[in-house]
Amino acid sequence: MSLIHRLDSRDADFRPKLTALLAFEASTDDAIERAVAEILERVSREGDAAVLEYTRRFDGLDAPDMAALELPRAQLLRARDALPVPEREALELAVDRVRTYHQRQLMTDWDYTEPDGTVLGQKVTPLDRAGLYVPGGKASYPSSVVMNAVPAKVAGVGELIMVVPTPRGEKNPLVLAAAAVTGVDRVFTIGGAQAVGALAYGTQTIPQVDKITGPGNAYVASAKRRVFGTVGIDMVAGPSEVLIISDGHGDPDWVAMDLFAQAEHDELAQSILLCTCAKFIERVHNSIEKLLPTMPREQTIRTSLANRGALVLVQSLDEACDIASHIAPEHLEICTEDPRALVPKIRHAGAMFLGHYSVEALGDYCAGPNHVLPTMRSARFSSPLGVYDFQKRTSILEISEAGAQVLGRAASILAHGEGLQAHAKSAEFRLR
């Protein structure tokens, strides 16, 4: 098996090969879908009792009631206070930077008055309650707490409820500390589809939320898809992705490690380099061969690169930008002498990292922008998670008597055209 795909944009079969490399179907497993459907139905019908049973079955926690699965605020604060100083300072730095960035995203009310006195506008309000799903057990991600909780709090969400599985009672101190530092209101040690169902439908103990955000396994993803409509969701994310554009300048070891940083997530992650210099591509390949045996997650990286990774020779930076916009990657690193010159040429990307020092890993943890980003080419039509995902907009219409004369006649004509006579009459009644 090849270490990583090698492509050349001059080849006649380049586009079909690229398409095949990018292809990823978020396939559904029938057994998972059936299990999730049953779990959600039971949680909707039985509430706490179903959640307790599934938590015993899947997480090995035999709790007498839901109160035993809720972590008191004091426990979260103890976890925060018990952190080693470097960890606590790093966490607080991340929260401060993410908060500062997201405060700039706040939407506000606006209106304008037309000459006839009609006032039109928009009112912005936060969600009443949001649910945050955080993976637990081996896959514990305090950064997920930060990236989901901070924009919700900045938006002014009334109550933020976090669910995190703790298999066999294993709690991650950094996750609990992150909940304390970000101001999460309530934390329940439940996970899986049953936790998504509890948030979506509400139980005797857990109130129904308006939106669920946060990553999870296949069961969680399936459950989020199924409850969408009852509540909002952020997205159903696919494998992590990085695309690097290079002009042949920089350190090939840095590029290789940036490719590894995505590939180590899982075997389906995608790492691609677009480069105008064949000699630099060869140096990056040599760095991959040299550095890969030193990585603790070597096998995962090796499989990811062999299946979905690529080093691609392109003819120009303009061509690289066209290909990048077609791929619409989750993360785009522009490692060139003048990275800002390429920004206007990129139409689609979840996040852009400009320059050799703007490594994607910094964005994952503490740079400031959100790390919850569109995957699987969905950056063509969607955006990073942000404050705007926890605010909603309401239209305001205050039509004056004079305005009703003009608008009423137009509405009447259009309503008759649609065969909706009551609509037409409703407008006509206001005409003088």
NORKADA-V886126 format. One record per backbone hydrogen bond with DSSP energy under -1.0 kcal/mol. NH is the residue of the N-H (numbers start at 0). CO is the residue of the C=O. If there is no record, write none. Layout:
nh:NH co:CO
nh:NH co:CO
//
This chain:
nh:4 co:308
nh:6 co:310
nh:8 co:312
nh:10 co:7
nh:13 co:10
nh:16 co:12
nh:17 co:13
nh:18 co:14
nh:19 co:15
nh:20 co:16
nh:21 co:17
nh:22 co:18
nh:26 co:24
nh:32 co:28
nh:33 co:29
nh:34 co:30
nh:35 co:31
nh:36 co:32
nh:37 co:33
nh:38 co:34
nh:39 co:35
nh:40 co:36
nh:41 co:37
nh:42 co:38
nh:43 co:39
nh:44 co:40
nh:45 co:41
nh:46 co:42
nh:48 co:45
nh:50 co:46
nh:51 co:47
nh:52 co:48
nh:53 co:49
nh:54 co:50
nh:55 co:51
nh:56 co:52
nh:57 co:53
nh:58 co:54
nh:60 co:54
nh:62 co:60
nh:68 co:65
nh:69 co:66
nh:70 co:186
nh:75 co:71
nh:76 co:72
nh:77 co:73
nh:78 co:74
nh:79 co:75
nh:80 co:76
nh:81 co:77
nh:82 co:79
nh:87 co:83
nh:88 co:84
nh:89 co:85
nh:90 co:86
nh:91 co:87
nh:92 co:88
nh:93 co:89
nh:94 co:90
nh:95 co:91
nh:96 co:92
nh:97 co:93
nh:98 co:94
nh:99 co:95
nh:100 co:96
nh:101 co:97
nh:102 co:98
nh:103 co:100
nh:104 co:101
nh:109 co:121
nh:111 co:119
nh:113 co:117
nh:116 co:113
nh:118 co:397
nh:119 co:111
nh:120 co:395
nh:121 co:109
nh:122 co:393
nh:124 co:391
nh:126 co:389
nh:129 co:158
nh:130 co:210
nh:131 co:160
nh:132 co:212
nh:133 co:162
nh:138 co:135
nh:139 co:137
nh:143 co:140
nh:145 co:141
nh:146 co:142
nh:147 co:143
nh:148 co:144
nh:149 co:145
nh:151 co:147
nh:152 co:148
nh:153 co:149
nh:154 co:150
nh:156 co:151
nh:157 co:126
nh:158 co:127
nh:160 co:129
nh:161 co:185
nh:162 co:131
nh:163 co:187
nh:167 co:58
nh:168 co:165
nh:169 co:166
nh:175 co:171
nh:176 co:172
nh:177 co:173
nh:178 co:174
nh:179 co:175
nh:180 co:176
nh:181 co:177
nh:183 co:178
nh:184 co:159
nh:185 co:159
nh:187 co:161
nh:188 co:68
nh:189 co:187
nh:195 co:191
nh:196 co:192
nh:197 co:193
nh:198 co:194
nh:199 co:195
nh:200 co:196
nh:201 co:197
nh:202 co:205
nh:208 co:198
nh:209 co:128
nh:211 co:231
nh:212 co:130
nh:220 co:216
nh:221 co:217
nh:222 co:218
nh:223 co:219
nh:224 co:220
nh:225 co:221
nh:226 co:222
nh:227 co:223
nh:228 co:230
nh:229 co:226
nh:230 co:226
nh:231 co:209
nh:233 co:211
nh:241 co:269
nh:242 co:330
nh:243 co:271
nh:244 co:332
nh:245 co:273
nh:254 co:250
nh:255 co:251
nh:256 co:252
nh:257 co:253
nh:258 co:254
nh:259 co:255
nh:260 co:256
nh:262 co:258
nh:263 co:259
nh:264 co:261
nh:268 co:265
nh:269 co:239
nh:271 co:241
nh:272 co:309
nh:273 co:243
nh:274 co:311
nh:275 co:245
nh:280 co:276
nh:281 co:277
nh:282 co:278
nh:283 co:279
nh:284 co:280
nh:285 co:281
nh:286 co:282
nh:287 co:283
nh:288 co:284
nh:289 co:285
nh:290 co:286
nh:291 co:287
nh:293 co:290
nh:294 co:291
nh:297 co:294
nh:300 co:296
nh:301 co:297
nh:302 co:298
nh:303 co:299
nh:304 co:300
nh:305 co:301
nh:306 co:302
nh:307 co:303
nh:308 co:304
nh:309 co:270
nh:310 co:4
nh:311 co:272
nh:312 co:6
nh:313 co:274
nh:319 co:315
nh:320 co:316
nh:321 co:317
nh:322 co:318
nh:323 co:319
nh:324 co:320
nh:325 co:321
nh:326 co:322
nh:327 co:323
nh:331 co:350
nh:332 co:242
nh:333 co:352
nh:334 co:244
nh:340 co:337
nh:341 co:338
nh:344 co:341
nh:345 co:342
nh:349 co:328
nh:350 co:329
nh:352 co:331
nh:354 co:333
nh:357 co:354
nh:358 co:356
nh:361 co:358
nh:363 co:359
nh:365 co:361
nh:366 co:361
nh:372 co:370
nh:377 co:374
nh:379 co:376
nh:380 co:377
nh:381 co:377
nh:384 co:371
nh:388 co:385
nh:389 co:386
nh:391 co:124
nh:393 co:122
nh:395 co:120
nh:397 co:118
nh:403 co:399
nh:405 co:401
nh:406 co:402
nh:407 co:403
nh:408 co:404
nh:409 co:405
nh:410 co:406
nh:411 co:407
nh:412 co:408
nh:413 co:409
nh:414 co:410
nh:415 co:411
nh:416 co:412
nh:417 co:413
nh:418 co:415
nh:419 co:414
nh:423 co:419
nh:424 co:420
nh:425 co:421
nh:426 co:422
nh:427 co:423
nh:428 co:424
nh:429 co:426
nh:430 co:427
//
